[in-house]
């Protein structure tokens, strides 16, 4: 066998591992500088590209699109799996409006503004459609790095919008590319019916696959436990692939499948969520690295003025107007509307979308790709670095207790009558200042662990609960209401 046969996979794996490791290590810089992690990953890819110090030649828009689509499917499934349906129902209408009407309004305003800045209508509509969706991963990575925790309704609204608006942006961009690339007149009614069909098939397909997968896991328990996340990865792949083959929106379907699967009892839930969180981060890093490799910084300099102009238009006009139209009727306060309007960060999705017109050989598509890249980077620098400051300035931080410094979990293939819940001991709780022996625990519930600073304390009768303690309790389902009267709302509830 030729030695190059052995060398090729070694070079590929070694190079990928090096770029991945550099990206992860450089992510520490985002904590100090406030830059979104996504921008760090993109920068590493650009530096490694053909016009960077790495000199890696990569110019396949088609491969970048397929890699980006697969990565986005894993990211959306993870987002759906971590979405609490009970909380989402309260913001379903405004979140859905942001993801649909908000996307359309943003695209239209960006197209109109782009035309006023000198772009042809075709190019203006193309860029408007591409940059119309937001990226919650970028927003929440900035917030987590800075220690900011948004108020519950606001955070859930942003999460739901970002999960739903990517499929809408994909459909809208596809329609624009079809119109621009077609030599024949596109019928509006047939296009509208095709869009409705994509959304309907995606929604029904996602719910069906998610619910059916949940039933299979309950009916046929898997052992060993490592097979469960392997099965849920299969669900993510099927949840995207099958509805897409049936002319539906695979991105909407995979997100909804994640919600449907996570809404019920899921064996080894904590392990499954950890696996998918890891896969989502890996997918996000790979997606930005590939898109960074695909970019040509010297070419981007030529479109810098128009890109910066469109970034300002997006930040100060298009996004705020779209958000105000969608949220004002639902009782959101002015400061909440202003915050949502400002934090519409753009991530990898617009860059992935920008490969579509290049693949379809639409006139001016490569220039549009470069403009979109400028918008994404400038948007991250302008808005991404100010998100934590603005959240504090507008007093939108949640009053929820801090996350416990250690986690105690129990999981298995079956459901249990009792569960472990953690509570933060506040000054005004009836149990604060009392010893565990003085607290009237029901016979079927008890304390399991007390965390005090960096100490793990074994719960004994003479252990006195102090403000700031985190306590883990074994709570029987029948005792939950009484336990909450004593300890308040459990953490993460």
C-alpha positions in Angstrom: 0.0 0.0 0.0 1.3 3.5 -0.9 2.7 5.5 2.0 0.5 8.4 1.0 -2.6 6.3 1.8 -1.5 6.2 5.5 -0.3 9.8 5.4 -3.6 11.4 4.2 -5.8 10.5 7.1 -3.0 11.3 9.5 -2.7 14.8 8.0 -6.4 15.4 8.0 -7.0 14.2 11.6 -3.8 15.9 12.9 -4.8 19.2 11.2 -8.3 19.0 12.4 -7.2 18.2 16.0 -4.8 21.1 15.9 -7.4 23.6 14.8 -10.0 22.2 17.2 -7.5 22.5 20.1 -6.5 26.0 19.2 -10.1 27.1 19.0 -11.0 25.6 22.4 -7.9 27.2 24.1 -8.5 30.5 22.4 -12.1 30.5 23.7 -10.7 31.5 27.1 -10.0 34.9 25.5 -13.8 35.5 25.0 -14.2 35.5 28.8 -11.7 38.3 29.2 -12.6 40.4 26.2 -16.4 39.7 26.0 -16.2 38.6 22.4 -18.7 35.9 21.3 -17.1 32.5 21.2 -18.4 32.1 17.6 -16.2 35.0 16.5 -13.2 33.3 18.1 -13.8 30.1 16.2 -14.4 32.0 12.9 -11.1 33.9 13.4 -9.1 30.7 13.9 -10.6 29.4 10.6 -9.7 32.6 8.7 -6.1 32.6 10.1 -5.7 29.0 9.0 -7.2 29.6 5.5 -5.5 30.2 2.2 -5.0 33.9 2.8 -4.0 33.4 6.5 -0.8 32.0 8.1 -2.1 28.4 7.8 -2.3 28.5 4.0 -5.0 25.8 3.9 -6.7 25.9 0.5 -10.5 25.3 0.8 -13.0 26.8 -1.6 -15.8 24.2 -1.8 -19.0 26.1 -1.0 -21.0 22.9 -1.5 -19.0 21.0 1.1 -19.3 23.9 3.4 -23.1 24.0 3.0 -23.5 20.3 3.7 -21.1 20.4 6.7 -22.9 23.5 8.0 -26.4 21.9 7.5 -25.4 18.7 9.4 -23.8 20.8 12.2 -26.9 23.1 12.5 -29.2 20.0 12.7 -27.3 18.8 15.7 -27.3 22.3 17.3 -31.1 22.7 16.8 -31.8 19.2 18.2 -29.8 20.0 21.3 -31.7 23.3 21.6 -35.0 21.5 21.4 -33.9 18.8 23.8 -33.1 21.5 26.4 -36.2 23.5 25.8 -38.8 23.2 28.6 -42.2 22.9 26.9 -44.1 24.0 29.9 -42.2 27.3 29.9 -42.2 27.7 26.1 -46.0 27.5 25.9 -46.3 30.9 27.8 -44.3 32.7 25.1 -45.2 30.5 22.1 -47.1 33.2 20.2 -44.6 36.1 20.5 -41.7 33.8 20.0 -43.3 32.3 16.8 -44.1 35.8 15.6 -40.5 36.9 16.0 -39.4 33.8 14.1 -41.7 34.4 11.2 -43.0 37.9 10.9 -39.9 39.2 12.5 -37.7 37.4 9.9 -39.8 38.8 7.0 -39.8 42.3 8.3 -36.1 42.3 9.0 -35.4 40.9 5.5 -37.7 43.5 3.8 -36.1 46.5 5.7 -32.6 45.2 5.0 -33.4 44.9 1.3 -34.9 48.4 1.2 -32.0 49.8 3.1 -29.4 47.9 1.0 -31.0 49.3 -2.2 -30.8 52.8 -0.8 -27.1 52.2 -0.1 -26.5 51.3 -3.8 -27.2 47.6 -4.1 -29.3 46.2 -6.9 -32.7 44.9 -5.8 -31.7 41.3 -6.4 -28.6 41.6 -4.3 -30.3 43.6 -1.6 -33.1 41.0 -1.3 -30.6 38.2 -1.2 -28.6 39.7 1.6 -31.7 40.7 3.5 -33.0 37.1 3.5 -29.6 35.7 4.4 -29.1 37.9 7.5 -32.7 37.8 8.7 -32.3 35.1 11.5 -30.6 35.4 14.9 -28.3 33.0 16.7 -29.1 32.3 20.4 -25.9 30.3 20.8 -23.9 33.5 20.3 -26.1 35.5 22.7 -26.1 33.0 25.5 -22.4 32.2 25.2 -21.7 35.9 25.8 -24.1 36.0 28.7 -22.8 32.8 30.4 -19.2 34.0 30.0 -20.1 37.2 31.8 -22.2 35.6 34.5 -25.4 37.3 33.4 -28.6 35.3 33.8 -31.6 36.8 32.0 -35.1 36.9 33.4 -37.0 33.8 32.6 -39.6 35.0 30.1 -37.0 37.0 28.2 -34.5 34.2 28.0 -37.1 31.7 26.8 -38.4 34.1 24.2 -34.9 34.5 22.7 -34.3 30.7 22.8 -37.6 30.0 21.1 -37.1 32.6 18.4 -33.6 31.4 17.5 -34.8 27.8 17.3 -37.7 28.6 15.0 -36.3 31.4 12.9 -33.4 29.4 11.3 -35.9 27.2 9.3 -37.8 30.3 8.2 -34.6 32.0 7.1 -33.6 28.9 5.1 -36.9 28.7 3.4 -36.9 32.5 2.6 -33.4 32.4 1.2 -34.3 29.3 -0.8 -37.2 31.2 -2.4 -35.1 34.2 -3.2 -32.4 32.1 -4.7 -35.0 30.2 -6.8 -36.5 33.5 -8.0 -33.1 35.0 -8.9 -31.7 31.8 -10.5 -34.8 30.8 -12.5 -35.1 31.8 -16.1 -38.9 31.5 -15.9 -41.4 33.6 -13.9 -42.0 32.1 -10.5 -45.7 31.9 -9.6 -46.4 33.5 -6.2 -49.2 31.2 -5.2 -47.3 28.0 -6.0 -44.3 29.4 -4.1 -46.5 30.3 -1.1 -48.1 26.8 -1.1 -44.6 25.2 -1.2 -43.5 27.2 1.8 -46.6 26.2 3.8 -46.0 22.6 2.8 -42.4 22.7 4.1 -43.5 24.2 7.4 -46.4 21.8 7.8 -44.4 18.7 6.9 -41.6 19.8 9.2 -43.8 20.5 12.1 -45.9 17.2 11.8 -42.8 15.2 11.0 -40.8 16.5 13.9 -43.6 15.9 16.5 -44.3 12.4 15.1 -40.6 11.4 15.2 -40.0 12.9 18.7 -43.1 11.3 20.2 -42.5 7.9 18.5 -38.9 7.9 19.7 -40.0 8.6 23.3 -42.4 5.7 23.1 -39.7 3.4 21.8 -37.3 4.3 24.6 -40.1 3.6 27.1 -41.3 0.4 25.5 -37.8 -1.0 24.8 -35.3 0.1 27.5 -31.7 0.2 26.3 -28.8 -1.2 28.2 -26.0 -0.3 28.6 -26.7 3.3 29.2 -24.3 4.5 26.5 -26.8 3.2 23.8 -29.4 5.8 24.8 -27.5 8.9 23.6 -26.5 6.9 20.5 -30.2 6.4 19.9 -31.0 10.0 20.4 -28.3 11.0 17.9 -30.0 8.7 15.4 -33.3 10.5 16.2 -31.7 13.8 15.4 -30.5 12.4 12.0 -33.8 10.9 11.2 -35.7 14.0 12.5 -33.8 16.1 10.0 -33.5 13.7 7.0 -36.9 12.1 6.7 -39.0 15.3 6.7 -36.5 16.9 4.3 -36.9 14.0 1.9 -40.7 14.5 2.1 -40.2 18.1 1.0 -40.5 19.5 4.5 -38.2 21.7 6.5 -35.6 19.5 8.1 -34.4 22.2 10.4 -37.9 22.9 11.8 -38.5 19.1 12.1 -35.3 18.4 14.0 -35.9 21.2 16.5 -39.5 20.2 17.1 -38.3 16.5 17.4 -35.9 17.6 20.2 -38.7 19.4 22.0 -41.1 16.5 21.7 -38.5 13.9 22.9 -37.4 16.0 25.8 -40.9 17.0 26.9 -41.6 13.5 28.4 -39.7 11.0 30.6 -36.3 10.4 29.1 -34.0 7.6 30.6 -30.5 8.8 31.5 -31.6 12.3 30.8 -28.6 14.0 32.3 -26.2 11.8 30.3 -28.1 12.3 27.1 -28.1 16.1 27.5 -24.4 16.2 28.2 -23.7 14.2 25.1 -25.8 16.5 22.9 -24.4 19.6 24.5 -20.9 18.4 23.7 -22.0 17.5 20.1 -23.6 20.9 19.7 -20.4 22.7 20.8 -18.3 20.5 18.5 -20.7 21.1 15.6 -20.5 24.8 16.2 -16.7 24.9 16.3 -16.5 22.8 13.1 -19.0 25.0 11.4 -17.2 28.2 12.1 -13.8 26.7 11.3 -15.0 25.5 7.9 -16.7 28.8 7.2 -13.5 30.7 8.3 -11.4 28.5 5.9 -13.9 29.3 3.1 -13.5 33.1 3.6 -11.0 35.3 1.7 -10.1 38.3 3.9 -8.4 40.3 1.1 -11.6 40.0 -0.9 -13.7 41.0 2.1 -11.9 44.3 2.3 -13.5 45.4 -1.0 -17.0 45.1 0.4 -16.2 46.5 3.9 -18.0 49.9 3.5 -21.3 48.4 2.3 -21.1 45.6 4.9 -20.5 48.1 7.7 -23.4 50.2 6.5 -25.7 47.2 6.4 -24.5 46.2 9.9 -25.6 49.6 11.3 -28.9 49.4 9.5 -29.5 46.0 11.0 -28.6 47.0 14.5 -30.4 50.4 14.7 -33.4 50.0 12.3 -34.3 46.6 10.9 -34.0 44.4 14.0 -35.5 46.9 16.5 -38.5 47.7 14.3 -39.2 44.0 13.7 -39.0 43.2 17.4 -41.2 46.1 18.4 -43.9 45.1 16.0 -43.9 41.5 17.2 -43.5 42.0 21.0 -45.3 45.2 21.8 -48.8 43.7 21.6 -47.9 41.0 24.3 -47.1 43.2 27.3 -43.3 43.2 27.0 -41.9 46.2 28.7 -40.0 48.9 26.6 -36.7 47.9 28.2 -37.3 44.2 27.2 -38.2 45.1 23.6 -35.1 47.3 23.4 -32.9 44.5 24.7 -34.3 41.8 22.3 -33.9 44.3 19.5 -30.3 44.9 20.3 -29.1 41.3 21.0 -30.1 39.9 17.6 -26.6 38.4 17.1 -25.9 36.7 13.7 -23.9 33.5 13.8 -22.9 30.8 11.4 -26.4 30.3 9.9 -26.2 33.5 7.6 -22.8 32.4 6.4 -24.1 28.9 5.6 -27.1 30.4 3.9 -24.7 32.7 1.8 -23.2 29.6 0.2 -26.6 28.7 -1.3 -26.6 31.4 -4.1 -22.9 30.6 -4.8 -23.8 26.9 -5.3 -26.8 27.9 -7.5 -24.5 30.2 -9.5 -26.6 33.3 -8.9 -25.1 36.5 -10.3 -23.1 38.4 -7.6 -23.4 35.6 -5.1 -19.7 35.6 -4.1 -19.9 39.3 -3.4 -23.0 38.7 -1.3 -21.1 36.0 0.6 -18.3 38.5 1.5 -20.9 41.2 2.5 -22.6 38.7 4.8 -19.3 37.8 6.4 -18.6 41.4 7.2 -22.1 41.8 8.7 -21.6 38.7 11.0 -18.2 39.8 12.2 -19.1 43.5 12.7 -22.4 42.5 14.4 -20.5 40.4 16.9 -18.1 43.2 17.6 -20.7 45.9 17.9 -23.5 44.1 19.7 -21.9 41.0 21.1 -19.5 42.9 23.3 -22.3 45.1 24.8 -24.9 42.4 25.6 -23.9 41.9 29.3 -23.5 45.6 30.0 -27.0 46.3 28.4 -28.7 43.5 30.4 -27.4 45.0 33.7 -28.1 48.5 32.6 -31.7 47.7 31.8 -32.0 45.6 35.0 -33.0 42.5 33.1 -31.0 40.0 35.2 -32.9 37.2 36.8 -33.3 37.1 40.6 -32.9 33.3 40.5 -30.3 31.9 42.9 -26.8 31.1 41.6 -26.1 27.7 40.1 -24.7 25.3 42.7 -20.9 24.7 42.4 -21.4 20.9 42.3 -24.1 18.7 40.8 -25.7 15.6 42.3 -27.7 13.5 40.0 -29.3 10.1 39.9 -30.5 8.5 36.7 -31.5 5.1 35.3 -33.5 3.4 32.6 -36.7 3.6 34.6 -38.6 6.4 36.3 -38.6 6.7 40.1 -41.2 7.9 42.6 -38.6 10.2 44.2 -36.1 12.6 42.6 -33.2 14.7 43.7 -33.8 18.4 43.8 -31.5 21.3 44.8 -32.5 24.4 46.7 -30.7 27.7 47.5 -31.0 28.8 51.1 -32.2 32.4 51.2 -32.4 34.7 54.3 -36.2 34.7 54.3 -36.8 31.0 54.1 -38.3 29.3 57.2 -35.5 26.7 57.2 -32.7 29.3 57.2 -30.8 29.2 60.6 -32.4 25.9 61.6 -30.7 22.6 62.1 -31.8 19.7 59.9 -33.2 18.0 63.0 -35.5 20.9 63.6 -36.9 20.8 60.0 -40.1 18.8 59.7 -39.1 16.5 56.8 -41.8 14.1 55.6 -40.9 10.5 56.3 -40.3 9.8 52.6 -38.0 12.8 51.9 -34.6 13.7 53.4 -31.4 15.8 53.0 -28.6 14.3 50.9 -25.9 16.9 50.7 -25.2 20.5 51.8 -22.8 22.7 49.7 -21.2 25.6 51.5 -18.7 27.5 49.4 -16.1 25.0 48.5 -17.1 22.5 51.2 -19.3 19.4 50.7 -21.0 18.8 54.0 -22.6 15.5 55.1 -26.1 16.3 56.3 -26.4 15.5 60.0 -29.1 16.4 62.6 -27.0 19.3 64.0 -26.1 20.8 60.6 -27.4 24.4 60.6 -28.5 25.8 57.2 -26.9 29.2 56.5 -27.7 31.8 53.9 -26.0 31.0 50.6 -26.0 27.2 51.2 -27.1 24.8 48.4 -28.9 21.7 49.7 -29.8 18.6 47.8 -32.9 16.8 48.9 -34.4 13.4 48.0 -38.0 14.4 47.4 -40.9 12.0 47.0 -43.4 13.2 44.4 -46.2 13.4 47.0 -44.0 15.6 49.3 -43.0 18.1 46.6 -45.6 20.8 47.5 -44.7 20.7 51.2 -41.0 20.7 50.5 -41.4 23.8 48.3 -43.2 25.6 51.2 -40.1 25.0 53.3 -37.3 25.6 50.8 -38.9 27.7 48.1 -38.5 27.0 44.4 -36.0 24.3 43.4 -33.0 25.4 41.3 -33.5 24.9 37.6 -37.3 24.7 38.0 
